[in-house]
Structures are given as C-alpha cells and as structure tokens.
Amino acid sequence: MPSSDTGVTTDARPGLLKQPVAVWAVAFAAVVSFMGIGLVDPILPAIAGQLGATKAQTLLLFTSYLGITGLAMLLTGWVSSRHGAKKTLLAGLALIVVFAALAGSSGSIGEIVGFRAGWGLGNSLFIATALATIVGAASGGMANAIILYEAALGLGIAAGPLVGGLLGEVSWRGPFFGTAVLMAVAFTAIATLLPATPRPAVRVSVSDPLRALGHRGLRTVAAMAFLYNFGFFTLLAYTPFALEISSPIRLGFVFFGWGLCLAIASVVLAPRLQRRFGTVPVVATMLALFALVLLVEAAFVDVKPVLVVGTVVAGLFLGVNNTIVTELVMEVSPVQRSTASAAYSFVRFLGGAIAAWAAGELGEAFTDWSPFVLGAFGVLVGLAVLLGGRRHLVVVHADPAPHTPAEAQAVTTGDA
C-alpha cells in the first residue's frame, strides 16, 4: 500500500461501511458524545446574558471541561485495563448523563463550570475507550477505524450546534437536558449491542503516559497539538461572541457548516492528501492555512460574513489535520500505543483549556480581534515546532498486524 513520508499506511481498506453492529453502536454513541462539544456554542451568549456572566467567565465552561478531560486522560488506560472497555464506556456515558442534567439545572455560571468538569471526566472515559473499541472490532483495520471515528467526531460536532441552536431557542438549559437524554439512549445502545469485553492482559500505570513524553517524536507531536489548540479553541469558543448573533439557531447553522466541513475533510480529503504528499507536508500546510484564516478574521473581525466564511472553511483544514495527526500519534512512538496516545491527549487538551481561558480574558481586556491573533500565533509556533522536530517523526509501529483496543486507548480528536 502507498505510504506517507513517515511510513504511515494511508489507504483506507475495503469494507468501511461493512462493520459489526457493535461498531455502529459505539460510533453512534461517539456522535452523541461529540455533540456535547459544539452543543454549547449557540447558547454561550444566552448563558452570559441571562446569568450576568462575562465572556471570560462563560468560556470557563470550555476550560473546566477540557482541563479535566486532559488530566483524566492519564487515568483512562489505568481504568480500562482493570475493568475492560465496555464497563469504562458505560461509566463515562453515565457520568455525562448525570452532569449534563445537573448543568441544565444550574442557577449560576459557577455551577455550570463545575458540572462541566464532571462532564469532562465522563467524556474522557468514553472517547478514549470508544476509539480503542472501534479499532479492536472494526473490519478493514486501523485505517478504517480511524476514519469511522473521525467521521463520528465530525458528524457529532456538526449536529451538536444544530441541536443546541434548536433547543436553545426555547431555553439555554435545553441543550444540556437534550445531551442527557441522548447520552441515556447511547448508554442503552452500548449496554445492549456491545458484547462484554475482557480486561487487557497488560495493566497500565498512571505514570506511563508521562514517561512516554520522553520520546522526542511523541513530544514533538504533543507540543505541536498543544499550540495548535490555541487556534482550534479560539475559533470554537470565542467566535460566538465575536459574531454577536443573538439567535441560537443562527449560530447553530454557522457551526454546523464548520463541523460538516470537518467531517468531510476527515473522511475524504485527509487520506488522499496524505497518500499524495506525505504526513508532515500536509499537516504543515493545514497549520499554515488555518493560521492565515485566523489572521484574516482578526483583521476583519467587524465584518461578520468574513467570520462566518472563515469559520466554515477552517473546518476543512482542521478535519485533515485531525485525522492525519491521530494516525501519526498511533505510529511514532516505540511505547505501547495506548500509553503514547494518552500522553498526547493529556498535553493537547490542557492546551485547549488554557486557550479558552486566554481567549475570554483577552476579549474582555482588549478587543474581539485579540483572541484570533493569539490563536494564529499559537498555530504558527506549533508549525515551527513540527518542522523543527520532523526528523524525530520516524514511524516505529509500521507493522500491518491487527490492532487491539489497548493499542488505541486514549487517542481522541479534540477538538473538541
């Protein structure tokens, strides 16, 4: 099969849509889980207005969610290796149901921020183990599994703002209660359709992911993702405020377009571009184009059509980048894939948590263009890190052997 400049196999294998029912059950639950990321975007202005919160306070919803998700990535392998994938998935879904419902019942911004942290804990248990389960059960190997996972991510992020916008027209509480209901449905699907999964033979230590960051290749990718997330979550978290659109459904359509582009790019564009041009050149190009979009948005922050078009188009660059980097993380480190992936996710989610907080503070202290400049700067520094460390991005796990759930544990996309 053709491969990239790092040696990563890039062809999707036959049978992408011919998957066991258990894979589709997990994929459906993943779609619902990722809806939770974009679900709150259309209601951010409404939450700020009705609860008397500042932009910075409101964006702490992302900081608490992403910060706990990142820290919990150090625990997902430990939990799953002792209790098995199915129990870990169900525990994560149950936590999301509880904390999403509590967020909808909140009476202050502080309560929502706190409950979003619990939501992040459940999300980390679910999304890390979901990819692991799909990789272990999907037909067509890891390439197809990652494409299915990234497609679920894109569809979830695309559908989330629409659902959030529709329910947000009634009340800002609606999207939170809607998530709780949908996650309860996903819990039922996993409980009934996914067979019992055995516990892995090898147990994972909490400290293993931290030690894995000693590998230069993995550290390079993680550092790049940490910086790249400054742009990703500036776009996702601050754009609703910069657009100044009061209607949740109108905001929902903007981010629906963004998520749809992300999903299409993840499934269709990423494998073709990687096969033709190689991993590092494609990722570097996507980072450069994304930084350019953010700078254009900063320069024309008062021109709302520019913000709308820039946000939607950025989904293409982010979708390509997410898929290729996910596969690279799976291959670049000599340590167990689950451990390398947990380390990577830990670092990049913390980047997103800091970025959301910083965007809110800058937007309050200066003007709406300043968060976009910060995001572009982070992405460009991430590009420099990638190019400076490209000699360390040598594939170690290049074998075509089947991949177990433990190998894929803890890889996720983000952004979201």
C-alpha positions as CSV (number, residue, x, y, z in Angstrom):
1,M,0.0,0.0,0.0
2,P,1.2,3.6,-0.6
3,S,2.5,5.3,2.5
4,S,3.4,8.8,3.7
5,D,6.8,10.3,4.1
6,T,6.8,9.0,7.7
7,G,5.9,5.5,6.6
8,V,2.3,5.6,7.9
9,T,0.0,3.5,5.7
10,T,-2.7,5.8,4.4
11,D,-5.1,3.7,2.2
12,A,-8.4,3.0,3.8
13,R,-9.0,-0.7,3.5
14,P,-12.1,-2.2,1.9
15,G,-15.3,-2.6,3.8
16,L,-15.5,0.8,5.5
17,L,-19.3,0.6,5.8
18,K,-19.5,-3.2,6.4
19,Q,-19.0,-3.2,10.1
20,P,-20.3,-5.3,13.0
21,V,-23.4,-3.9,14.8
22,A,-21.2,-3.3,17.9
23,V,-19.0,-0.9,15.9
24,W,-22.1,1.1,14.8
25,A,-23.4,1.2,18.3
26,V,-20.1,2.7,19.6
27,A,-19.9,5.0,16.6
28,F,-23.5,6.3,17.3
29,A,-22.6,6.9,20.9
30,A,-19.4,8.7,19.8
31,V,-21.5,11.0,17.6
32,V,-23.7,11.9,20.5
33,S,-20.7,12.4,22.8
34,F,-19.0,14.8,20.3
35,M,-22.3,16.7,20.0
36,G,-21.6,17.9,23.5
37,I,-18.6,19.9,22.3
38,G,-20.5,22.0,19.8
39,L,-23.8,21.9,21.6
40,V,-22.9,24.9,23.9
41,D,-21.6,27.2,21.2
42,P,-25.0,28.6,20.1
43,I,-26.0,29.3,23.7
44,L,-22.9,30.9,25.0
45,P,-24.2,34.5,24.5
46,A,-27.5,33.5,26.0
47,I,-25.8,32.0,29.1
48,A,-23.7,35.1,29.6
49,G,-26.7,37.4,29.2
50,Q,-29.2,35.6,31.4
51,L,-26.8,34.7,34.1
52,G,-25.0,38.0,34.1
53,A,-21.6,36.4,33.3
54,T,-18.7,38.0,31.4
55,K,-17.2,36.4,28.3
56,A,-14.2,35.2,30.3
57,Q,-16.4,33.6,32.9
58,T,-18.6,31.9,30.3
59,L,-15.6,30.5,28.4
60,L,-14.6,28.7,31.6
61,L,-17.2,26.2,30.5
62,F,-14.6,25.1,28.0
63,T,-11.7,25.4,30.4
64,S,-13.1,23.2,33.1
65,Y,-14.4,20.6,30.6
66,L,-11.1,20.4,28.6
67,G,-8.8,20.7,31.7
68,I,-10.5,17.7,33.4
69,T,-10.6,15.8,30.2
70,G,-6.9,16.2,29.7
71,L,-5.9,15.3,33.3
72,A,-8.3,12.3,33.2
73,M,-6.5,11.0,30.1
74,L,-3.8,9.9,32.4
75,L,-6.4,7.6,34.1
76,T,-8.3,6.2,31.2
77,G,-5.7,3.5,30.5
78,W,-5.5,2.6,34.2
79,V,-9.3,2.2,34.4
80,S,-9.9,0.4,31.2
81,S,-7.0,-2.1,31.7
82,R,-8.6,-3.1,35.0
83,H,-12.3,-3.1,34.2
84,G,-12.5,-3.6,30.4
85,A,-13.6,-1.4,27.6
86,K,-17.4,-1.9,27.9
87,K,-17.6,-1.0,31.6
88,T,-15.4,2.0,31.0
89,L,-17.6,3.2,28.2
90,L,-20.7,2.8,30.3
91,A,-19.2,4.6,33.2
92,G,-18.2,7.5,31.0
93,L,-21.7,7.7,29.5
94,A,-23.4,7.6,32.9
95,L,-21.2,10.4,34.2
96,I,-22.1,12.6,31.2
97,V,-25.9,11.9,31.7
98,V,-25.7,13.0,35.3
99,F,-23.5,16.1,34.9
100,A,-25.2,17.3,31.7
101,A,-28.6,17.2,33.6
102,L,-27.0,19.0,36.6
103,A,-25.6,21.7,34.3
104,G,-29.1,22.2,32.9
105,S,-30.5,22.6,36.4
106,S,-27.8,25.2,37.4
107,G,-28.6,28.6,38.7
108,S,-25.2,30.3,38.2
109,I,-22.3,30.3,35.9
110,G,-20.1,28.8,38.6
111,E,-22.3,25.8,38.9
112,I,-22.3,25.2,35.2
113,V,-18.5,25.4,35.1
114,G,-18.2,22.9,37.9
115,F,-20.7,20.4,36.4
116,R,-18.9,20.8,33.0
117,A,-15.8,19.5,34.8
118,G,-17.6,16.3,35.8
119,W,-18.9,16.1,32.2
120,G,-15.3,16.2,31.0
121,L,-14.4,13.3,33.3
122,G,-17.1,11.2,31.8
123,N,-16.2,12.3,28.3
124,S,-12.5,11.3,28.7
125,L,-13.5,7.8,29.8
126,F,-15.8,7.4,26.9
127,I,-14.0,9.0,23.9
128,A,-10.6,7.4,24.7
129,T,-12.2,3.9,25.1
130,A,-14.5,4.4,22.1
131,L,-11.7,4.6,19.6
132,A,-10.0,1.7,21.3
133,T,-13.1,-0.4,20.9
134,I,-13.7,0.6,17.3
135,V,-10.1,-0.2,16.4
136,G,-10.4,-3.6,18.0
137,A,-13.8,-4.5,16.4
138,A,-13.8,-2.7,13.0
139,S,-13.3,-4.6,9.8
140,G,-10.6,-3.2,7.5
141,G,-8.0,-2.5,10.1
142,M,-6.8,0.7,11.9
143,A,-7.1,3.0,8.8
144,N,-10.9,2.3,8.5
145,A,-11.3,2.5,12.3
146,I,-9.7,6.0,12.5
147,I,-11.8,7.2,9.5
148,L,-15.0,6.0,11.2
149,Y,-14.0,7.6,14.5
150,E,-13.1,10.9,12.8
151,A,-16.4,10.8,10.8
152,A,-18.3,10.3,14.1
153,L,-16.4,13.3,15.6
154,G,-17.2,15.5,12.6
155,L,-20.9,14.5,12.5
156,G,-21.2,15.0,16.2
157,I,-19.6,18.4,16.1
158,A,-21.8,19.3,13.1
159,A,-25.0,18.1,14.6
160,G,-24.3,19.5,18.1
161,P,-24.7,23.2,17.2
162,L,-27.9,22.5,15.3
163,V,-29.4,20.6,18.2
164,G,-28.0,23.2,20.6
165,G,-29.5,26.0,18.5
166,L,-32.9,24.4,18.2
167,L,-33.2,23.7,21.9
168,G,-31.5,27.0,22.8
169,E,-34.3,28.9,21.1
170,V,-36.5,27.6,23.9
171,S,-34.0,28.0,26.8
172,W,-30.3,27.8,27.3
173,R,-31.0,24.9,29.6
174,G,-32.5,22.8,26.7
175,P,-29.2,21.7,25.1
176,F,-27.9,20.4,28.5
177,F,-31.1,18.3,29.1
178,G,-31.0,17.2,25.5
179,T,-27.5,15.9,25.9
180,A,-28.5,14.0,29.0
181,V,-31.4,12.3,27.1
182,L,-29.3,11.4,24.0
183,M,-26.5,10.0,26.2
184,A,-29.0,7.9,28.0
185,V,-30.0,6.5,24.6
186,A,-26.4,5.9,23.8
187,F,-25.9,4.1,27.1
188,T,-28.7,1.8,26.3
189,A,-27.3,1.0,22.8
190,I,-23.8,0.2,24.2
191,A,-25.3,-1.9,27.1
192,T,-27.4,-4.0,24.7
193,L,-25.4,-4.2,21.5
194,L,-21.7,-4.3,22.6
195,P,-20.6,-7.7,23.8
196,A,-18.8,-8.0,27.0
197,T,-15.1,-7.0,26.6
198,P,-12.3,-8.8,28.5
199,R,-9.8,-6.9,30.6
200,P,-6.5,-6.5,28.8
201,A,-3.7,-8.8,29.8
202,V,-1.3,-5.8,30.5
203,R,-2.3,-3.2,33.1
204,V,-1.4,0.4,32.5
205,S,0.2,2.7,35.1
206,V,-0.9,6.3,35.6
207,S,2.7,7.4,35.3
208,D,3.3,5.6,32.0
209,P,2.0,8.4,29.8
210,L,4.2,11.0,31.5
211,R,7.3,8.8,30.9
212,A,6.3,8.4,27.3
213,L,6.7,12.1,26.7
214,G,10.5,11.4,26.9
215,H,10.3,10.2,23.3
216,R,11.2,13.1,21.1
217,G,8.8,12.2,18.3
218,L,5.8,12.0,20.6
219,R,6.9,15.1,22.4
220,T,7.1,17.0,19.1
221,V,3.6,16.0,18.1
222,A,2.2,16.7,21.5
223,A,3.8,20.1,21.7
224,M,2.5,21.0,18.2
225,A,-1.0,19.9,19.2
226,F,-0.8,21.9,22.5
227,L,-0.1,25.1,20.5
228,Y,-2.4,24.3,17.6
229,N,-5.3,24.0,20.1
230,F,-4.9,27.7,20.8
231,G,-6.3,28.3,17.4
232,F,-8.8,25.5,17.5
233,F,-10.5,26.6,20.7
234,T,-10.3,30.3,20.0
235,L,-12.3,29.6,16.9
236,L,-14.7,27.3,18.6
237,A,-15.2,29.2,21.9
238,Y,-14.8,32.8,21.1
239,T,-16.3,33.1,17.6
240,P,-19.9,33.1,19.0
241,F,-19.1,36.3,21.0
242,A,-17.3,38.0,18.0
243,L,-20.2,37.2,15.7
244,E,-22.7,39.0,18.0
245,I,-25.6,36.8,16.8
246,S,-28.3,36.7,19.4
247,S,-30.3,33.8,17.8
248,P,-29.0,30.4,19.0
249,I,-30.3,28.7,15.8
250,R,-28.4,31.1,13.5
251,L,-25.2,30.4,15.4
252,G,-26.0,26.7,15.2
253,F,-26.1,26.9,11.4
254,V,-22.6,28.6,11.3
255,F,-21.0,25.8,13.4
256,F,-23.0,23.1,11.6
257,G,-21.2,24.2,8.4
258,W,-17.9,24.1,10.3
259,G,-18.5,20.6,11.6
260,L,-19.7,19.4,8.3
261,C,-16.6,20.6,6.5
262,L,-14.5,18.9,9.3
263,A,-16.3,15.6,8.8
264,I,-15.9,15.6,5.0
265,A,-12.2,16.6,5.2
266,S,-11.6,13.9,7.8
267,V,-13.0,11.1,5.7
268,V,-12.5,12.2,2.1
269,L,-9.6,14.7,1.9
270,A,-7.2,13.5,4.6
271,P,-6.3,10.0,3.2
272,R,-5.9,11.3,-0.3
273,L,-3.7,14.3,0.6
274,Q,-1.6,12.2,2.9
275,R,-1.1,9.5,0.3
276,R,-0.1,12.0,-2.3
277,F,2.0,14.5,-0.4
278,G,3.1,12.8,2.9
279,T,2.3,13.4,6.5
280,V,4.5,16.3,7.6
281,P,4.0,18.4,4.4
282,V,0.2,18.1,4.6
283,V,0.0,18.8,8.4
284,A,2.3,21.8,7.9
285,T,0.2,23.2,5.1
286,M,-3.0,22.8,7.1
287,L,-1.5,24.6,10.0
288,A,-0.3,27.5,7.8
289,L,-3.7,27.8,6.1
290,F,-5.5,27.7,9.5
291,A,-3.3,30.5,10.9
292,L,-4.0,32.5,7.8
293,V,-7.7,32.2,8.3
294,L,-7.4,33.3,12.0
295,L,-5.3,36.4,10.9
296,V,-7.9,37.3,8.3
297,E,-10.7,37.0,10.9
298,A,-8.7,39.2,13.3
299,A,-8.2,41.8,10.5
300,F,-11.9,41.8,9.6
301,V,-13.4,41.0,12.9
302,D,-16.1,43.6,12.4
303,V,-17.2,42.1,9.1
304,K,-19.5,39.3,10.1
305,P,-19.6,37.5,6.7
306,V,-15.8,37.1,6.9
307,L,-16.1,35.5,10.3
308,V,-18.8,33.1,9.1
309,V,-17.0,32.1,5.9
310,G,-13.6,31.8,7.8
311,T,-15.1,29.6,10.5
312,V,-16.7,27.2,8.0
313,V,-13.7,27.0,5.7
314,A,-11.4,26.4,8.7
315,G,-13.3,23.1,9.3
316,L,-11.6,21.7,6.1
317,F,-8.1,22.4,7.4
318,L,-8.9,21.1,10.9
319,G,-10.5,17.9,9.6
320,V,-7.5,17.0,7.5
321,N,-5.1,17.8,10.4
322,N,-7.1,15.8,13.0
323,T,-7.2,12.6,11.0
324,I,-3.5,12.6,10.0
325,V,-2.2,13.6,13.4
326,T,-4.3,10.9,15.1
327,E,-2.7,8.3,12.9
328,L,0.8,9.7,13.4
329,V,0.4,9.5,17.2
330,M,-0.5,5.9,16.9
331,E,2.7,5.1,14.9
332,V,5.5,7.4,16.0
333,S,6.4,6.2,19.5
334,P,8.1,2.9,20.5
335,V,6.0,2.7,23.6
336,Q,2.6,1.0,23.7
337,R,0.1,2.9,21.5
338,S,-2.3,3.3,24.4
339,T,0.4,5.0,26.5
340,A,1.6,7.3,23.8
341,S,-1.9,8.3,22.9
342,A,-2.8,9.1,26.5
343,A,0.3,11.3,26.8
344,Y,-0.6,13.1,23.6
345,S,-4.2,13.7,24.6
346,F,-3.2,14.9,28.1
347,V,-1.0,17.6,26.6
348,R,-3.2,18.8,23.9
349,F,-6.4,19.0,26.0
350,L,-4.6,21.2,28.5
351,G,-3.6,23.4,25.6
352,G,-7.3,23.8,24.8
353,A,-8.2,24.5,28.4
354,I,-5.7,27.3,28.6
355,A,-6.6,28.7,25.1
356,A,-10.3,29.1,26.0
357,W,-9.5,30.9,29.2
358,A,-6.9,33.1,27.5
359,A,-9.4,34.0,24.7
360,G,-12.0,35.1,27.1
361,E,-9.6,37.2,29.1
362,L,-8.2,38.9,26.0
363,G,-11.6,39.5,24.6
364,E,-12.6,41.3,27.9
365,A,-9.4,43.3,28.3
366,F,-8.9,44.4,24.7
367,T,-11.0,43.9,21.6
368,D,-12.6,41.0,19.6
369,W,-9.6,40.7,17.3
370,S,-7.0,39.9,20.0
371,P,-8.1,36.3,20.7
372,F,-7.8,35.5,17.0
373,V,-4.3,36.9,16.9
374,L,-3.4,34.7,19.9
375,G,-4.8,31.7,18.2
376,A,-2.9,32.4,15.0
377,F,0.3,32.9,16.9
378,G,-0.1,29.6,18.7
379,V,-0.7,27.8,15.5
380,L,2.3,29.3,13.8
381,V,4.6,28.4,16.7
382,G,3.1,24.9,16.5
383,L,4.1,24.8,12.9
384,A,7.6,25.8,13.8
385,V,7.8,23.0,16.4
386,L,6.5,20.5,13.8
387,L,9.1,21.5,11.2
388,G,11.9,21.7,13.8
389,G,11.2,18.2,15.1
390,R,10.3,16.5,11.8
391,R,13.5,14.4,11.9
392,H,12.1,12.7,15.0
393,L,8.8,11.7,13.4
394,V,10.0,8.3,12.3
395,V,7.4,5.5,12.4
396,V,8.0,2.7,14.8
397,H,4.7,0.8,14.7
398,A,4.7,0.3,10.9
399,D,3.5,-3.4,11.1
400,P,0.2,-4.2,9.4
401,A,-0.9,-6.5,12.2
402,P,-4.3,-6.2,13.7
403,H,-4.6,-3.6,16.5
404,T,-6.2,-4.3,19.8
405,P,-8.3,-2.0,21.9
406,A,-5.5,-1.5,24.3
407,E,-3.2,-0.2,21.5
408,A,-5.6,2.6,20.5
409,Q,-6.6,3.6,24.0
410,A,-6.8,7.3,24.8
411,V,-6.5,8.7,21.3
412,T,-9.1,11.3,20.6
413,T,-9.5,14.4,18.4
414,G,-10.0,17.3,20.5
415,D,-11.0,19.4,19.4
416,A,-13.4,19.3,20.7
